[in-house]
Amino acid sequence: MSVSLQQPADRQPPLLSGVSEIAADYDGYILDVWGVLYDGGAAYPGVAECLTQLKKADKRIVVLSNAPRRAQVVVDRLTNLGIGRHLYDEVHTSGEEAFIALRDRTDDFHRTLGKTCVDTGGDRFLGLLDGSGVEVVADPAAASFVIATGPLEGTDPIERYDDLLSRCLDRGLPMLCANPDLEVLHEGERHLCAGSIGARYEQMGGFVHYYGKPHEAVYATCLRLMNIDDRSRILAVGDNLETDVKGGRAHGTGTLLVAGGIHCDRLDITMGDRPDPQRLTALYGEYGLTPTATVPAFTW
């Protein structure tokens, strides 16, 4: 790997041309979906080839998505994008983590929750709670908690949810957030995610329990699926400093930032463009986080 000469090496992680430059340093890969493999439309160019090369080198690959959906839904979506099941080993999602927690109720927090909830996403993420023993109701007065799966429409302003959140807060309902992401790029357009609704509820004084990156439980499951003892031999790949890089660093893995994802506007690039090192340094400083390395896109 070669460090950019634009900044001192201790301040600027390596800006690589592709994953091949770092592949030999890691045995396992935790891969984000949105902003790494695709943007809600088609798979990004070069993604399938990069996965093919990693599997040829016997790398273990676990796809880990902050998606408020069951894991099989993501498997099906990847298949439709031409990312076949042979190109990765396992899939886990924040939605799957929420489902398991509500179904099994193995800790005190989940055991205290009732069996009825309001869903901020309406029927948009229908099926997430099927088989969990939880019934979705429309009225907060009939609910024991609220689950933030997402907005009703990705283009909604956050203010659309103030009335519902106020009624939930008046009832003292805890919120479960099935996707900590604040927003996502959908075919180049920024869409609201459940994390923004969770943040709004917290600002109003509500309690929010999060599933997914960068939080502990989802990594415990993912690392068990990875089955590699030495975490320094695992690379977490994502486009979001606040979730992918923060989570990977907190759990002892290497981290690879895909610059052309959610931070593309701040870097003034599109997917595949090589970012300016000074803009990268400013971005790292803004979040107080640095990855092990950065690539323009998830390509070999």
N, C-alpha and C positions, 0 to 999 in steps of 0.2 A: 504494500500500500504506500502511496505517496501523499504527504500532507501538502495542502495548498500553501504556497509561499506568501499568500496575501496577508496571513495572520500568523502570529507565533503558534508553534505546534501545541503548546499547552492551553491555548485558547480556542483553537479551531480544529475540530475533528476532521479526519480525512474526507475529502470530497471525491468519491470514486466515480468511475464511468459505468460500472455495472457490478452485479453481485459476484461475478467470477473473481474479482479482486480480493474478496474477503471470504469466499466459500470454504477454503481449506482450514480456516480457523475455527469452524463450527461443525458440530455433528447433527444438531437439531435446529429447526426453524419454526418459530411461532409467527404465523402470517395473518395480518389484518386482511380484510376483504375490501371495503369501501376505501378508495384512494390508493389502493395497492394493486388489487387484481382487477377491479372494475369501478365504474362510477355510476352504477345504476342503469346504464345502457349496455354497451358491449364491453367485453374484456379489453383491457389495454393491450396495445401491440407489444409482443415479446414476452408476455406473461407465461403462456403455455410452454414456450421454449426454455425459459428460465427454470420453470418447475421440472421440465424434462431433464435438464442438465443436473439439477440437484438430486433428482431420484436416480439418475445414472451413477452418481457419486455416492449412493447409499445414504443420503441424508434423510433424517426423519422429519416429517413435516406435519404440523398440527395447525389447522386454520382456526383462528380465534377471533370471533367477530362480536362487536357490540351491536348485535341485532336483536330486537325484541321478538324473536321468532325461534321456534324449535330448530335444533341442529339439522334435522332431515330436510327442512325447507331450504336451508342454505346449500346443502348437498345437491338438491334438485336444481337450484338456481345456477350453481357452478356448472353442473352438467349441461344445462341449456346454453351456457356461455362457451361451451367447448373445453371446459376445464374438467376433464374426466376424473373419475374416482381413483384411477391409477397414478395420478399426479400428486397425491397427498395421502397421509395416513389416517388422520382423524379430523373431525370438526367439532368445535364447541362454541357456544354462543352465550351472551348474557341472558337471552330469553330462556335458553335451556337451564341455566343456573337458577333463574327465578322459578321456573316450573318445578324443578327438583326440590327446591327449598320449600315451596308451598305444598307439594305433594307429600314429602317425607316428614317435614316439621321436626327435625332432629335437634334443634336448639331452642332455648327458652323464648327467644324473640318470636320465632315463627309459630311456636306452640300457643302463644298468647293471642295471635291473630284469629279473628273469626273467619267465617267461610263465605262472606259476601263482600264484594268490592265494586267500586266505580272504576271504569277504564277510561282514561283520557282520550284514547284513540278510537273509542266507539267500537265498530266492528272491523276497523282497518287491519288489525292484527288478529283477526278471528282465528281461534284454534290454539293460541298460546297456552291457555289455561284448561283446555280440554283434558280431562282425566286427572286434574289436580285436586278435585274436590271443592273448588271455589266457584261460586256462582256470581256472574256479573250482573249488577243491577244499575238502573238509570239514576236513581235518587240517592244522594249522599245520606239521607235520613235512614235509609234501609241498609247502608253499608257499614262494614267494620274496618275497612281500609280503602285506600285509593291506589290503583296501580297506574303508573305513567308508562305506557307502551310507546307513546308518541303523540303527535298532534293528529287531528282529524284529516288535515291536509298539510303537506310539507311546507306550503307557501303561507300558512297561517301566521299572522302576527301573534306574539306571545300574549298580548292583551286579551285575545279571544278567550283565554282560559281563566281570567281573573275571577269571573263570577262563580264558576264551578269550584275553583280553588278556595275562594272565600267561604263557600258553603261547606266544603270539606273541613276547612280550618275551624269553622264554628262548631263542627261536630267533634273536633279534636282527633280527626282521623290521621293515622300514620300513612305516609306514602311509600310505596315500593317503586323504585325506578328501574325499569328493565333495559335501559340503554343510557349510560352516563354521558354519551356524546351530546354536545350542545347543538351541533349542526353537522350536516353532511353535504358533500357536493354531489348533486344528482344531474348528470349530463351537463356539468358546468354551472349549474344553478344551485345556490345555497338553500338548503331546506332545513327547517326546524326539526330537532330531535327531542326525545324525551328528557334528556339531561337539562335542556333549557326550562322545561316545565318543572323539573325537580328543583332547579336553582331558584325559580320564581317562588315555589312553595316555601323553600327555606327562607327567602327574603321576607316572606309574609309571616314568618314565625313557625312554620310547620316543620315536622320531623320527616326526614327522608332517609330511607335505607336503599343503597345502590347495589346493583349486580353488574358485573362486567369490569373491564379495564378502567382504571388502574387498581381495582380493589382486590383484596386478598383471596376470597373464595374462588373466583374464576381462575386465578393462577394456580391454586392448589390442584384443581381438577385438571387444568391444562398440563401442568408439570407431571402429574401422575400418568396422563395419556402419553406424554413425551417419553417417559421411562429412560431418562438420561440423568445419572446421579450428579455429574459435574455441571452445575448451572452455567459456569463460565464457557462451556462448550455449546450453549444454546444462544441463538440470535433471535431477538424479537424484532420483527419488521413491521413498520407501520408509518402512517403519514401524519400522526397527531402527537405532538410533543406532550400534551397534557394527559393523554391516556396511554398510548403505545410506549413512548419513551419513558415516561414517569413510571409506568407499571413494570416495564422490563427492568429498569434500574433498581427499583425497590425490591425486586425478587431475584436479583443477582445474575441476570442474563446480560449478554451484550445487546445493543440496540442499533438498529439501522433505520434512519429516517428517509422516507420517500418524499423528496422535496416538492414534487409536482402535485401533491394531494391537497389536503385542507388548507395548508399554509401558502398555496400558490399565489394568492393575491398579495400577501405581504412580501413575497419574494419576487413578484412581478414576472412570473413565468407561467407556462402551461406544462402539462405532463410531458416529460422527456427533455425539457430545456435544462441546461446546466445553470444552476443559480449562481448569482454573484456572491463570493465568499463574505464580503462585508455585510451584505443583507442577511446572510445566514447567521453571522455573529450577532447582529442586532436582534434577530429572532430568538436565538438561544438566550440572549440576555433578558429579553422580554419575559420569557417563561422561567428563567432561572434553571434551565435544563439543557444538557448537551447529550447527543447520541454518541455511540461509539464511532459511527461513520454515517455519511449521507450519500444517497444516490439520486440522480434526477428522476429515475423511474425503476420499477422492479423488472429489470432486464438483465440478461446474462453478460 
